[in-house]
Amino acid sequence: MKIVILDGYTENPGDLSWEGFEKLGDLTVYDRTPADKIVERIGDADVVYTNKTPITRETLDACPNVKFIGVLATGYNVIDVEAAKEKGIPVSNIPTYGTDAVAQFTIALLLELCHHIGDHSNAVKNGEWTNNPDWCFWNYPLIELAGKTMGVIGFGRIGQRTAEIAQALGMKILAYDAYKNPELESESCKYVELEELLANSDVISLHCPLFPETEGIINKDTIAKMKDGVMILNTSRGPLIVEEDLRDALNSGKVAGAGLDVVSKEPIEMDNPLLSAKNIIITPHIAWAPKESRQRLMDIAVDNLKGFKEGKPINVVNK
């Protein structure tokens, strides 16, 4: 069985092993594949793995030997899954691998907004403490989270884990999700409708998938319903936020701060409106990427291929 990985560098820049795949077939790994090389590199491969390299209907037409497509990620919008289904090609993704990593990163963004630790450390190194007339100083408001309320939009695995950590910090949770599990409710955590969440949250954290009904869920109208000084976190999908509206709200002070690991178009373009916003942290889509998390992703990707080889494909998204 011939296996091709089109863009393996993001998953494995050299600190993991491809051994699991090598045991299953003749493996070729490319760090990155430009659009004009996709068909050539797939060639007569039986199995193709991709992270963000697109696989279109035209590509599948040109590569008739493909029998299985694996995604080295959860999202699979880069693949024409309907075309693959028509051709009898199962497409398997990695549904859960980074729950703890993404939840931890979400809270890290929040803590940085509350304390600006990096900025204060740089200030010390630049001599501001040495030359300060007082025994301490701070350049930003410092915020205590205990007693405050976090609104979690999207209460799946990552949303729930983020809420657990927030509750350990003394926060109360308002959860909004289309599917409710009453067993998750407690004195410090309850389901509410979106309007109540917007009106009563000190922090709003996005953990919902990108669907037509969630695209642009954070916009000038929903922001207007929020508390003055709210903080917004997004480690889910960039298009959940209307970026011009968030910029305006940050610059006006309506939103006190934002921590984002995702934007609408990635890599970010230098004319993105968020780059001209005040008090915003933007990181390059790395919440998922600790080594431990990437190893789980690798293990699940190998298991997906084993399942296919055994005639029992798993995590198939185009049944």
Number of C-alpha atoms within 10 A of each C-alpha: 10 18 24 24 27 24 20 22 14 14 21 17 10 10 9 13 12 16 10 15 21 14 10 15 14 14 17 18 15 12 13 18 19 11 10 8 12 17 17 12 19 24 17 16 21 19 23 21 26 23 23 20 18 18 23 16 17 11 16 19 14 15 19 13 15 22 18 22 27 24 25 24 23 15 16 21 11 14 21 18 22 15 17 22 14 11 15 14 20 21 27 27 24 24 15 14 20 24 18 17 21 25 24 18 19 27 18 14 24 24 17 15 24 17 17 20 12 9 14 17 12 11 16 14 11 11 10 15 17 13 10 11 9 8 8 9 13 12 10 13 9 13 11 12 19 13 12 17 22 28 30 29 25 21 25 19 15 25 25 19 18 27 26 18 15 22 20 11 14 16 22 25 29 26 28 23 18 9 10 15 11 9 7 12 14 11 7 14 19 18 22 16 13 16 12 16 24 26 17 18 22 24 27 25 27 25 26 23 16 16 10 9 9 16 17 18 18 21 17 17 10 15 20 15 14 22 17 15 15 22 25 27 24 23 25 24 21 21 18 25 21 19 22 16 19 24 22 18 22 24 17 12 15 18 26 21 24 26 24 25 22 24 25 15 11 10 10 16 11 9 8 15 15 23 15 15 20 18 18 24 19 16 15 12 18 13 24 23 18 13 14 15 20 22 19 15 25 23 16 20 23 20 17 24 24 17 14 19 13 8 9 10 17 18 18 17 15 16 12
